[in-house]
Amino acid sequence: MKVPLSWLKDYVSLPTSEAMLTDMLTLTGSLLDKRITVSKEVVLDLELRGNRPDLFGLIGIAREVSAIFSLPLKTPPTLSLPPIDTSSPLLSVKSTKLVYRFTAIKLKVTTAPSPEWMAKRLKLFDIASVNNVVDITNYVMLETGYPLHAFDLHKLTGEKLIIRSAKPGELFSTIQQTTPIALTPDDLVISDTQSPQGTAVIGSSKSAVANSTTEIILEAAVYAPYTVRRTVRYHNLRTEAGLRHEKHQDPEQISLTLGRALYLLHKYAKAEVIGQTSEFYPQPKTPITISFPLSEIKRISSLDIKPHECSQILQRLGFKNRPLKTKLEVKIPTFRTDIEGVVDLVEEVARIKGYNHVRPQPLSGDLPLHRDSPSVIQEEKIRDSLTVLGFNEVITLPMIGIDQINLFSISGTFKQAVKLQNPPDPTRDRLRPSLVPNMVSYAKRALGFRNHRVSIFEIGKTYHQSKGAYFEDRSLGLLIAGKNLPPAWNTKPEPLEIDYLKGALERFFVLLGIRPNFTHRSSHPSLDPNLSGKIVSSGSIVGDFGLLEASIFKNTSLSTNVFICEINLDSLSKIPITNISTYSLPQPYTPIIRDFNLTLSNSGSFEHLESTLHRLSPLIQKVEAIDIFQNKLTARIAFYSKNKQLQSADIESLVKDIQSL
């Protein structure tokens, strides 16, 4: 928010020291971003909090200065609006849930160039002077923080305003852009009987006030902030009006805003009111009253402030109050839409008094021991383990779009995605039921930057709905994609296979203290079949995979395979942890290794044979399949004892038993 000091002086006297002014504004919450000079005018650029819409006008900044330095506030002159016509002939509101207040009056005006002083002040905000009518609407917006717009009455078909949702694909030409933009039903428009003439952000070039304009409809409104924010982001329409309308504004200030504009238009454009005021204001806002125990100031902030001083601070901020024994009955002005309770009032008193008056207070007892929740401990251990294995952590948005859901429609889980009523991005209007879509999108982008391999993981929440109830799960996603080697003259990179992810999973569980049963079925790996899940390849089930509601997806939509495993962390935490030693001492004795030619039965398998051999004797340490032809198998068997060095005589009888199989 730009604040020209010469303009600010119109509403409040300023301290002699500019440094004192900027320091106190910063200490009370309006941070000084930078100080600039425009046309020899000193302009302060303040960084304001989004919950203070009252500060996005120079009168609001002046009110802060008045309260900080205990100086009188000088409000600019206004005119009263004409009485309200209950039939509201100038407007018709269709989208009633998106409009909190809309007020319009018809005026006869004489357009001319603006006074030089007004054009100079608008230039400080990079706003070009157009004519006296348009400039006054911009000038009053900068004064009060509430946008206005003037429509050329005779350019409006039907000579009235219709506030409605846009039709899909409806075209709208703004004042700033020559190329029309395509609107969506999420956009709120101000239309005549034929086409949109404005949005909550900017007006149309079709009904703009020109030098030939003689009659106008002047309007000011407060809209649902989320619909304005959506229009600004989606169409990239960043304007001074949009900046203010997307805040939680006070509808009661519309009368003051139009009254100020009417005063300036009467003075500089010879404005004459035609008819009465048309207004849509279904739920007028009334000030709330808060019972403020003064003891809360010291309890929350440790400041020791006398009751009369507290009362004076609140009065300077515009809060009417009266004492009631140990309390103050505080009437909150409607323009302070951020004040909701006692703690907010404590903050107001403390910041105006000065946080530098807060005295350090020693704690009354010992510091409690720091104890992390089990979920935090689990997630930190997961991060450490996966980082050791070469994975990088990513954090993706919790929202996804319907296109991503359709892409991964292989799983019924995605059909249960929770739809948002007020998405910050219309293209991402659902909460993710899985980590898979956004992780694949991230991998696709990373591979596009010529990374030969992507190994990432994400820990985050997934969201589901069932029978009208909503649920959150903590999930872990692991993803590998790309090729095993970087491209070079002496390498032959090959696409990664699922065994890379299986090996990483096996090592990961060992690091966590979990010993899953890994087996091989045909050419596809699997985990303990007593648990749940699937391996999916291009939408087809190719094998069983089970671990705590986990799944592996093989996605071939990219130029290389992408393998993902998703694990439910709440289920993982229920598995008992054991200390699995990942180290072993060298064997003190040398094993005896022999090769055997064995015959497999028609219904047998190597796994069955391996199990049979191990049951023969504990001296059989390891069995390897060396070669196989038809039903003939060459098996290499290692004999070992941890108690002594074996001799040939020690295994002679065991060799005969093996040969007889």
ZIZI-V376224 format. One record per pair of residues at least 24 apart in sequence whose ideal C-beta (glycine too) atoms are under 6 Angstrom apart, sorted by sequence separation. I is the first residue (numbers start at 0). GAP is how many residues later the second one is. D is the distance in whole Angstrom. If there is no record, write none. Layout:
BEGIN
((I	GAP	D) (I	GAP	D))
END
This chain:
BEGIN
((108	24	6) (171	24	5) (547	24	5) (454	25	5) (400	26	5) (162	27	6) (221	27	5) (400	27	5) (453	27	5) (173	28	5) (174	28	6) (199	28	5) (399	28	6) (407	28	6) (433	28	6) (453	28	5) (160	29	5) (161	29	5) (221	29	4) (398	29	4) (407	29	6) (432	29	6) (452	29	4) (174	30	5) (200	30	6) (399	30	6) (431	30	6) (451	30	5) (172	31	6) (200	31	6) (432	31	5) (451	31	5) (599	31	5) (172	32	5) (198	32	6) (399	32	5) (430	32	4) (598	32	6) (174	33	6) (251	33	5) (397	33	6) (403	33	4) (599	33	6) (157	34	5) (219	34	5) (250	34	5) (292	34	5) (397	34	6) (451	34	4) (5	35	6) (156	35	4) (157	35	4) (201	35	6) (291	35	6) (597	35	5) (155	36	4) (156	36	5) (200	36	5) (290	36	6) (291	36	4) (312	36	5) (442	36	6) (3	37	5) (4	37	5) (156	37	5) (201	37	5) (219	37	5) (399	37	5) (596	37	6) (597	37	6) (616	37	5) (200	38	6) (219	38	5) (291	38	5) (438	38	5) (442	38	5) (3	39	5) (187	39	5) (309	39	5) (312	39	5) (595	39	5) (27	40	6) (200	40	6) (289	40	5) (434	40	5) (438	40	5) (1	41	5) (2	41	4) (200	41	4) (594	41	5) (615	41	6) (288	42	5) (395	42	4) (434	42	4) (1	43	6) (2	43	6) (593	43	6) (23	44	5) (185	44	5) (186	44	5) (286	44	5) (287	44	5) (0	45	5) (199	45	5) (286	45	6) (300	45	6) (417	45	5) (592	45	5) (295	46	5) (299	46	5) (0	47	5) (286	47	6) (302	47	6) (417	47	5) (590	47	5) (591	47	4) (10	48	6) (393	48	6) (415	48	5) (148	49	6) (284	49	5) (296	49	5) (300	49	4) (415	49	6) (590	49	4) (7	50	6) (11	50	4) (291	50	6) (295	50	6) (10	51	4) (155	51	6) (154	52	4) (296	52	6) (11	53	5) (291	53	5) (7	54	6) (11	54	5) (14	54	6) (148	54	5) (180	54	5) (302	54	6) (591	54	5) (0	55	6) (151	55	5) (150	56	5) (301	56	6) (588	56	5) (151	57	5) (301	57	6) (2	58	5) (12	58	5) (11	59	6) (149	59	5) (301	59	5) (11	61	6) (151	61	5) (513	61	6) (152	62	4) (393	62	5) (500	62	4) (595	62	6) (10	63	5) (152	63	6) (98	64	6) (152	64	6) (390	64	5) (391	64	5) (392	64	6) (393	64	5) (512	64	4) (389	65	6) (494	65	5) (497	65	5) (512	65	5) (514	65	6) (149	66	5) (150	66	5) (390	66	5) (494	66	5) (512	67	6) (149	68	5) (94	69	6) (89	70	6) (90	70	5) (91	70	5) (92	70	5) (93	70	4) (94	70	5) (148	70	6) (509	70	5) (385	71	5) (147	72	5) (145	74	6) (133	75	5) (132	76	5) (481	78	6) (480	79	6) (378	80	5) (42	81	6) (480	81	4) (251	82	4) (252	82	6) (40	83	6) (479	83	5) (58	84	6) (249	84	5) (57	85	5) (58	85	6) (59	85	6) (249	85	5) (478	85	5) (37	86	5) (56	86	6) (56	87	5) (249	87	6) (477	87	5) (56	88	3) (55	89	4) (247	89	5) (476	89	5) (97	90	5) (474	91	6) (475	91	5) (94	93	6) (475	93	5) (146	94	4) (472	95	6) (473	95	4) (473	96	6) (146	97	6) (144	99	6) (110	100	5) (110	102	5) (107	107	5) (108	107	6) (145	107	6) (106	109	5) (105	111	6) (106	111	6) (145	111	4) (103	113	5) (104	113	5) (143	113	5) (147	113	6) (6	114	6) (443	114	6) (103	115	4) (388	115	6) (102	117	6) (101	119	4) (442	119	6) (3	120	5) (139	120	5) (100	121	5) (139	121	5) (99	122	5) (439	122	6) (1	123	6) (384	123	6) (98	124	6) (97	125	6) (135	125	6) (97	126	5) (384	126	4) (409	126	6) (89	127	6) (135	128	5) (435	128	6) (97	129	5) (135	129	6) (409	129	5) (434	131	6) (131	136	5) (132	136	5) (131	137	5) (100	150	4) (99	151	5) (102	151	5) (100	153	5) (109	159	6) (108	160	5) (109	160	4) (108	162	5) (106	164	5) (107	164	4) (107	166	6) (105	168	4) (105	169	5) (104	172	5) (103	174	5) (102	176	5) (80	177	6) (101	178	4) (78	180	5) (100	180	5) (77	181	4) (77	182	5) (78	183	4) (78	184	5) (77	185	5) (76	186	5) (90	187	5) (92	187	4) (55	188	5) (89	188	4) (87	190	4) (81	191	5) (84	191	4) (233	192	6) (82	193	5) (83	193	5) (84	193	6) (52	194	4) (81	194	5) (81	195	5) (83	195	5) (377	195	6) (52	196	5) (80	196	5) (225	196	5) (185	240	6) (66	249	4) (66	250	5) (53	281	5) (66	285	6) (51	286	6) (50	287	4) (28	322	6) (27	323	5))
END
